[in-house]
Amino acid sequence: MYGYKCEYCEGTVQPRLLKHEAFKHRDGFVILEDVTIGVCNTCGNRYYCAEILHTVHAVATGIQTPEKTAQIPVTHLKSA
């Protein structure tokens, strides 16, 4: 599944296990834990398989119940 050429540079996409990966969905944010994604070894571009994207959609839309939820602090950046 990995080892193919990056579409943005001459690098090679390699598997990388990440402790947390955040996704923005039209219905909110989803964080997947302990997920393996593809990452270019030259430019760092990230590649996600269909299973990951389907899971993000299912959790964001309420089709799949998340294992847990997290609070995220939000604030405004003061203008210079």
N, CA, C and O atoms as a GROMACS GRO file, in nm:
protein
  320
    1MET      N    1   0.081  -0.118   0.000
    1MET     CA    2   0.000   0.000   0.000
    1MET      C    3   0.086   0.126   0.000
    1MET      O    4   0.044   0.229  -0.052
    2TYR      N    5   0.203   0.120   0.056
    2TYR     CA    6   0.292   0.235   0.059
    2TYR      C    7   0.412   0.208  -0.030
    2TYR      O    8   0.425   0.098  -0.086
    3GLY      N    9   0.498   0.307  -0.044
    3GLY     CA   10   0.616   0.292  -0.129
    3GLY      C   11   0.597   0.355  -0.266
    3GLY      O   12   0.684   0.340  -0.352
    4TYR      N   13   0.487   0.424  -0.288
    4TYR     CA   14   0.463   0.488  -0.418
    4TYR      C   15   0.519   0.631  -0.416
    4TYR      O   16   0.548   0.687  -0.310
    5LYS      N   17   0.533   0.689  -0.536
    5LYS     CA   18   0.589   0.823  -0.552
    5LYS      C   19   0.487   0.927  -0.508
    5LYS      O   20   0.368   0.917  -0.537
    6CYS      N   21   0.537   1.028  -0.437
    6CYS     CA   22   0.454   1.140  -0.394
    6CYS      C   23   0.406   1.218  -0.517
    6CYS      O   24   0.480   1.233  -0.614
    7GLU      N   25   0.283   1.266  -0.511
    7GLU     CA   26   0.229   1.341  -0.625
    7GLU      C   27   0.279   1.485  -0.630
    7GLU      O   28   0.256   1.554  -0.728
    8TYR      N   29   0.349   1.532  -0.525
    8TYR     CA   30   0.396   1.670  -0.520
    8TYR      C   31   0.546   1.685  -0.538
    8TYR      O   32   0.593   1.793  -0.574
    9CYS      N   33   0.621   1.580  -0.515
    9CYS     CA   34   0.766   1.590  -0.528
    9CYS      C   35   0.821   1.454  -0.573
    9CYS      O   36   0.745   1.367  -0.616
   10GLU      N   37   0.948   1.436  -0.563
   10GLU     CA   38   1.011   1.310  -0.604
   10GLU      C   39   1.026   1.211  -0.487
   10GLU      O   40   1.090   1.107  -0.501
   11GLY      N   41   0.966   1.244  -0.374
   11GLY     CA   42   0.978   1.158  -0.256
   11GLY      C   43   0.894   1.031  -0.268
   11GLY      O   44   0.822   1.011  -0.365
   12THR      N   45   0.906   0.948  -0.166
   12THR     CA   46   0.832   0.822  -0.159
   12THR      C   47   0.743   0.824  -0.036
   12THR      O   48   0.785   0.867   0.072
   13VAL      N   49   0.621   0.777  -0.052
   13VAL     CA   50   0.525   0.774   0.058
   13VAL      C   51   0.551   0.650   0.143
   13VAL      O   52   0.549   0.537   0.093
   14GLN      N   53   0.574   0.672   0.271
   14GLN     CA   54   0.605   0.566   0.366
   14GLN      C   55   0.499   0.563   0.476
   14GLN      O   56   0.439   0.666   0.507
   15PRO      N   57   0.476   0.446   0.536
   15PRO     CA   58   0.379   0.439   0.646
   15PRO      C   59   0.435   0.505   0.771
   15PRO      O   60   0.555   0.496   0.799
   16ARG      N   61   0.347   0.572   0.845
   16ARG     CA   62   0.387   0.631   0.972
   16ARG      C   63   0.272   0.614   1.072
   16ARG      O   64   0.159   0.653   1.044
   17LEU      N   65   0.303   0.556   1.187
   17LEU     CA   66   0.204   0.540   1.294
   17LEU      C   67   0.204   0.667   1.378
   17LEU      O   68   0.306   0.708   1.432
   18LEU      N   69   0.086   0.730   1.387
   18LEU     CA   70   0.072   0.854   1.463
   18LEU      C   71  -0.015   0.831   1.586
   18LEU      O   72  -0.116   0.761   1.580
   19LYS      N   73   0.024   0.891   1.695
   19LYS     CA   74  -0.052   0.880   1.819
   19LYS      C   75  -0.186   0.952   1.805
   19LYS      O   76  -0.289   0.900   1.849
   20HIS      N   77  -0.187   1.072   1.742
   20HIS     CA   78  -0.309   1.149   1.720
   20HIS      C   79  -0.302   1.214   1.582
   20HIS      O   80  -0.198   1.266   1.544
   21GLU      N   81  -0.410   1.210   1.509
   21GLU     CA   82  -0.420   1.282   1.381
   21GLU      C   83  -0.557   1.348   1.377
   21GLU      O   84  -0.659   1.281   1.390
   22ALA      N   85  -0.558   1.480   1.360
   22ALA     CA   86  -0.683   1.557   1.361
   22ALA      C   87  -0.732   1.578   1.218
   22ALA      O   88  -0.653   1.602   1.126
   23PHE      N   89  -0.863   1.568   1.201
   23PHE     CA   90  -0.926   1.586   1.071
   23PHE      C   91  -1.036   1.691   1.082
   23PHE      O   92  -1.112   1.692   1.179
   24LYS      N   93  -1.044   1.779   0.985
   24LYS     CA   94  -1.153   1.876   0.978
   24LYS      C   95  -1.257   1.821   0.881
   24LYS      O   96  -1.226   1.787   0.767
   25HIS      N   97  -1.380   1.813   0.927
   25HIS     CA   98  -1.493   1.766   0.848
   25HIS      C   99  -1.597   1.876   0.846
   25HIS      O  100  -1.600   1.959   0.938
   26ARG      N  101  -1.680   1.880   0.746
   26ARG     CA  102  -1.782   1.987   0.740
   26ARG      C  103  -1.872   1.987   0.863
   26ARG      O  104  -1.931   2.090   0.896
   27ASP      N  105  -1.882   1.873   0.932
   27ASP     CA  106  -1.966   1.862   1.052
   27ASP      C  107  -1.887   1.870   1.181
   27ASP      O  108  -1.943   1.846   1.288
   28GLY      N  109  -1.760   1.905   1.175
   28GLY     CA  110  -1.681   1.919   1.296
   28GLY      C  111  -1.542   1.859   1.282
   28GLY      O  112  -1.499   1.824   1.172
   29PHE      N  113  -1.474   1.848   1.393
   29PHE     CA  114  -1.340   1.792   1.396
   29PHE      C  115  -1.344   1.651   1.455
   29PHE      O  116  -1.425   1.621   1.543
   30VAL      N  117  -1.256   1.566   1.405
   30VAL     CA  118  -1.242   1.428   1.455
   30VAL      C  119  -1.094   1.402   1.475
   30VAL      O  120  -1.012   1.437   1.390
   31ILE      N  121  -1.059   1.341   1.586
   31ILE     CA  122  -0.922   1.300   1.612
   31ILE      C  123  -0.918   1.148   1.615
   31ILE      O  124  -0.993   1.085   1.689
   32LEU      N  125  -0.831   1.090   1.534
   32LEU     CA  126  -0.809   0.945   1.537
   32LEU      C  127  -0.680   0.919   1.612
   32LEU      O  128  -0.582   0.991   1.596
   33GLU      N  129  -0.682   0.815   1.695
   33GLU     CA  130  -0.563   0.779   1.773
   33GLU      C  131  -0.501   0.651   1.717
   33GLU      O  132  -0.571   0.562   1.668
   34ASP      N  133  -0.369   0.645   1.727
   34ASP     CA  134  -0.293   0.526   1.685
   34ASP      C  135  -0.332   0.485   1.543
   34ASP      O  136  -0.372   0.371   1.518
   35VAL      N  137  -0.318   0.578   1.451
   35VAL     CA  138  -0.358   0.556   1.312
   35VAL      C  139  -0.233   0.557   1.222
   35VAL      O  140  -0.144   0.640   1.241
   36THR      N  141  -0.228   0.467   1.126
   36THR     CA  142  -0.118   0.462   1.030
   36THR      C  143  -0.161   0.534   0.904
   36THR      O  144  -0.262   0.500   0.842
   37ILE      N  145  -0.083   0.634   0.866
   37ILE     CA  146  -0.109   0.710   0.744
   37ILE      C  147   0.015   0.703   0.656
   37ILE      O  148   0.120   0.656   0.699
   38GLY      N  149   0.002   0.750   0.534
   38GLY     CA  150   0.117   0.762   0.445
   38GLY      C  151   0.174   0.902   0.454
   38GLY      O  152   0.099   1.000   0.454
   39VAL      N  153   0.307   0.914   0.462
   39VAL     CA  154   0.373   1.044   0.470
   39VAL      C  155   0.491   1.042   0.373
   39VAL      O  156   0.572   0.950   0.374
   40CYS      N  157   0.500   1.146   0.290
   40CYS     CA  158   0.612   1.156   0.197
   40CYS      C  159   0.741   1.179   0.275
   40CYS      O  160   0.747   1.263   0.365
   41ASN      N  161   0.844   1.102   0.240
   41ASN     CA  162   0.971   1.114   0.313
   41ASN      C  163   1.052   1.236   0.273
   41ASN      O  164   1.157   1.263   0.332
   42THR      N  165   1.005   1.311   0.172
   42THR     CA  166   1.075   1.432   0.130
   42THR      C  167   1.000   1.559   0.170
   42THR      O  168   1.056   1.645   0.239
   43CYS      N  169   0.874   1.572   0.127
   43CYS     CA  170   0.800   1.697   0.152
   43CYS      C  171   0.704   1.687   0.270
   43CYS      O  172   0.655   1.790   0.317
   44GLY      N  173   0.676   1.567   0.320
   44GLY     CA  174   0.590   1.551   0.437
   44GLY      C  175   0.441   1.549   0.407
   44GLY      O  176   0.360   1.545   0.499
   45ASN      N  177   0.402   1.552   0.278
   45ASN     CA  178   0.259   1.547   0.245
   45ASN      C  179   0.197   1.420   0.302
   45ASN      O  180   0.259   1.313   0.302
   46ARG      N  181   0.074   1.433   0.352
   46ARG     CA  182   0.006   1.321   0.416
   46ARG      C  183  -0.094   1.258   0.320
   46ARG      O  184  -0.159   1.326   0.243
   47TYR      N  185  -0.104   1.126   0.327
   47TYR     CA  186  -0.196   1.048   0.246
   47TYR      C  187  -0.280   0.960   0.337
   47TYR      O  188  -0.228   0.897   0.429
   48TYR      N  189  -0.413   0.957   0.311
   48TYR     CA  190  -0.506   0.881   0.394
   48TYR      C  191  -0.579   0.779   0.309
   48TYR      O  192  -0.625   0.811   0.199
   49CYS      N  193  -0.590   0.657   0.360
   49CYS     CA  194  -0.664   0.553   0.289
   49CYS      C  195  -0.815   0.577   0.306
   49CYS      O  196  -0.857   0.652   0.394
   50ALA      N  197  -0.893   0.514   0.223
   50ALA     CA  198  -1.038   0.531   0.225
   50ALA      C  199  -1.098   0.492   0.359
   50ALA      O  200  -1.192   0.556   0.405
   51GLU      N  201  -1.046   0.388   0.422
   51GLU     CA  202  -1.099   0.344   0.551
   51GLU      C  203  -1.091   0.455   0.655
   51GLU      O  204  -1.184   0.475   0.732
   52ILE      N  205  -0.980   0.528   0.658
   52ILE     CA  206  -0.963   0.639   0.751
   52ILE      C  207  -1.066   0.747   0.722
   52ILE      O  208  -1.131   0.797   0.814
   53LEU      N  209  -1.080   0.785   0.597
   53LEU     CA  210  -1.172   0.892   0.560
   53LEU      C  211  -1.316   0.853   0.586
   53LEU      O  212  -1.397   0.937   0.626
   54HIS      N  213  -1.351   0.728   0.563
   54HIS     CA  214  -1.487   0.680   0.593
   54HIS      C  215  -1.514   0.685   0.744
   54HIS      O  216  -1.624   0.720   0.787
   55THR      N  217  -1.415   0.650   0.823
   55THR     CA  218  -1.430   0.654   0.969
   55THR      C  219  -1.448   0.797   1.017
   55THR      O  220  -1.534   0.823   1.102
   56VAL      N  221  -1.369   0.890   0.965
   56VAL     CA  222  -1.383   1.031   1.001
   56VAL      C  223  -1.524   1.079   0.968
   56VAL      O  224  -1.588   1.145   1.051
   57HIS      N  225  -1.574   1.047   0.850
   57HIS     CA  226  -1.709   1.087   0.810
   57HIS      C  227  -1.814   1.027   0.903
   57HIS      O  228  -1.907   1.096   0.946
   58ALA      N  229  -1.800   0.900   0.933
   58ALA     CA  230  -1.898   0.831   1.018
   58ALA      C  231  -1.903   0.893   1.158
   58ALA      O  232  -2.011   0.911   1.214
   59VAL      N  233  -1.788   0.924   1.215
   59VAL     CA  234  -1.786   0.984   1.349
   59VAL      C  235  -1.839   1.127   1.345
   59VAL      O  236  -1.917   1.166   1.431
   60ALA      N  237  -1.797   1.204   1.246
   60ALA     CA  238  -1.839   1.344   1.238
   60ALA      C  239  -1.989   1.359   1.216
   60ALA      O  240  -2.050   1.454   1.265
   61THR      N  241  -2.049   1.266   1.144
   61THR     CA  242  -2.192   1.275   1.114
   61THR      C  243  -2.279   1.201   1.214
   61THR      O  244  -2.402   1.205   1.203
   62GLY      N  245  -2.218   1.133   1.311
   62GLY     CA  246  -2.296   1.064   1.413
   62GLY      C  247  -2.335   0.922   1.378
   62GLY      O  248  -2.406   0.856   1.454
   63ILE      N  249  -2.291   0.873   1.265
   63ILE     CA  250  -2.319   0.734   1.226
   63ILE      C  251  -2.247   0.638   1.320
   63ILE      O  252  -2.301   0.534   1.356
   64GLN      N  253  -2.125   0.674   1.357
   64GLN     CA  254  -2.045   0.594   1.449
   64GLN      C  255  -2.022   0.675   1.576
   64GLN      O  256  -1.987   0.793   1.569
   65THR      N  257  -2.042   0.613   1.690
   65THR     CA  258  -2.022   0.680   1.818
   65THR      C  259  -1.872   0.684   1.851
   65THR      O  260  -1.805   0.581   1.843
   66PRO      N  261  -1.821   0.801   1.889
   66PRO     CA  262  -1.679   0.808   1.926
   66PRO      C  263  -1.654   0.734   2.056
   66PRO      O  264  -1.744   0.722   2.140
   67GLU      N  265  -1.533   0.684   2.074
   67GLU     CA  266  -1.496   0.616   2.197
   67GLU      C  267  -1.489   0.713   2.315
   67GLU      O  268  -1.518   0.677   2.429
   68LYS      N  269  -1.450   0.838   2.285
   68LYS     CA  270  -1.442   0.941   2.387
   68LYS      C  271  -1.448   1.076   2.319
   68LYS      O  272  -1.435   1.086   2.196
   69THR      N  273  -1.468   1.180   2.397
   69THR     CA  274  -1.466   1.316   2.344
   69THR      C  275  -1.364   1.397   2.424
   69THR      O  276  -1.328   1.362   2.536
   70ALA      N  277  -1.318   1.506   2.362
   70ALA     CA  278  -1.218   1.592   2.427
   70ALA      C  279  -1.261   1.737   2.415
   70ALA      O  280  -1.321   1.777   2.316
   71GLN      N  281  -1.230   1.815   2.518
   71GLN     CA  282  -1.253   1.958   2.512
   71GLN      C  283  -1.132   2.025   2.450
   71GLN      O  284  -1.018   1.989   2.479
   72ILE      N  285  -1.158   2.124   2.364
   72ILE     CA  286  -1.050   2.196   2.300
   72ILE      C  287  -1.064   2.343   2.336
   72ILE      O  288  -1.168   2.403   2.312
   73PRO      N  289  -0.960   2.404   2.395
   73PRO     CA  290  -0.967   2.545   2.430
   73PRO      C  291  -0.971   2.633   2.303
   73PRO      O  292  -0.903   2.605   2.205
   74VAL      N  293  -1.052   2.739   2.308
   74VAL     CA  294  -1.065   2.832   2.195
   74VAL      C  295  -1.053   2.973   2.247
   74VAL      O  296  -1.108   3.006   2.352
   75THR      N  297  -0.980   3.058   2.174
   75THR     CA  298  -0.965   3.198   2.211
   75THR      C  299  -0.945   3.282   2.086
   75THR      O  300  -0.917   3.228   1.979
   76HIS      N  301  -0.957   3.413   2.099
   76HIS     CA  302  -0.930   3.506   1.991
   76HIS      C  303  -0.785   3.552   1.999
   76HIS      O  304  -0.731   3.569   2.108
   77LEU      N  305  -0.724   3.574   1.885
   77LEU     CA  306  -0.591   3.631   1.880
   77LEU      C  307  -0.605   3.782   1.878
   77LEU      O  308  -0.675   3.837   1.793
   78LYS      N  309  -0.540   3.849   1.971
   78LYS     CA  310  -0.551   3.994   1.977
   78LYS      C  311  -0.475   4.058   1.862
   78LYS      O  312  -0.364   4.017   1.830
   79SER      N  313  -0.536   4.158   1.798
   79SER     CA  314  -0.474   4.228   1.685
   79SER      C  315  -0.353   4.306   1.732
   79SER      O  316  -0.346   4.352   1.846
   80ALA      N  317  -0.257   4.320   1.641
   80ALA     CA  318  -0.132   4.392   1.672
   80ALA      C  319  -0.152   4.540   1.679
   80ALA      O  320  -0.056   4.614   1.705
   0.00000   0.00000   0.00000
